[in-house]
Amino acid sequence: MGFFKQLFGGNAQDNSQDKQQNKDRDFDVLKYDGVKAMNMGQADYAVKCFDKALEFHEDLEIHDYLSQIYIRADQMDKALEQLTMLHEAQPDNIRILLRMANIYYMIEDYDHMAEVSEKAKTLDAENAQAIYELARAMRGKGDMIQAVAQISQCIALCNKAAEDHAQLLKEAMLLRGTLLLKMGDQTGAEADANWLSENDSESEDAMMFIARVQQALGHNDEALKCYDKVISLNPFSVEAFRERGNLKLSMGDKQGAEEDMKSVLELDPEGAQGVSGNFEAIGHEDIQQQVEQSYKNNNPFLQ
């Protein structure tokens, strides 16, 4: 039988089975090569392997890999295409919705971000991450009251399982405090700032927020210490130099304000609006006027 099979090619059923086995083998090889290339940072080759593998048959895991590659490559439209396919295949998968929400946040599409976050929250009303994303979407849409309501709910859920949500709790407290400060609720913002001071004092973002709260409360010396801490954590923080300089100027330390503005000019020449970098070539009064105008332009409390 083996002789005749080789001679005449066997029957149609055998040929069909062989072709399917070959397709399955090729698919496995392409998928394996794609994963290997992805892990080695060879994104273009990985995409070619994955696209070719999908020609043999659909595979949700490959769509997941492709979404990750496109996110890393900042090709968010393509990443969303892959995630949309995954969502259609698994509409109850919250992880997919949360990844979509994060992409919409990065591209500032807050309407769609709110939509997918709401879907995730509907699937699990106590999913703290979904509620956090919804709060961020509401902030992006300008609905501060709803944003505070959502983030407060997120914080309550995180406190129930603090060990599981330690990092999310810190991010949620920072977000709520920032929202409250922007809304003029200095008392509420101060409470969140105090919590962050005790629980997240090594975070640059948290210390920037604490500094702003202290400055808003008129605790200028404490605010200066916080700005100093931010700069010690990140010597390249343009915001910290700018806002510390603004505070120094308001306290009458014009020389200190000028020094901080020089740092701003060095770190972000285009961001220092209307300020000349040649401080030696102009008089002290001109420096002062330019510095004051620049701080006025960039003061977060005046915007």
FENPEQUI-V792019 format. One record per helix or strand of 2 or more residues. SS is the DSSP state (A for helix, B for strand). FROM is the first residue (numbers start at 1). LEN is the number of residues. If there is no record, write none. Layout:
ss=SS from=FROM len=LEN
ss=SS from=FROM len=LEN
This chain:
ss=A from=2 len=7
ss=A from=12 len=28
ss=A from=43 len=14
ss=A from=60 len=13
ss=A from=76 len=14
ss=A from=94 len=13
ss=A from=110 len=14
ss=A from=128 len=13
ss=A from=144 len=17
ss=A from=166 len=17
ss=A from=186 len=14
ss=A from=204 len=13
ss=A from=220 len=14
ss=A from=238 len=13
ss=A from=254 len=14
ss=A from=279 len=3
ss=A from=284 len=15
ss=A from=300 len=3
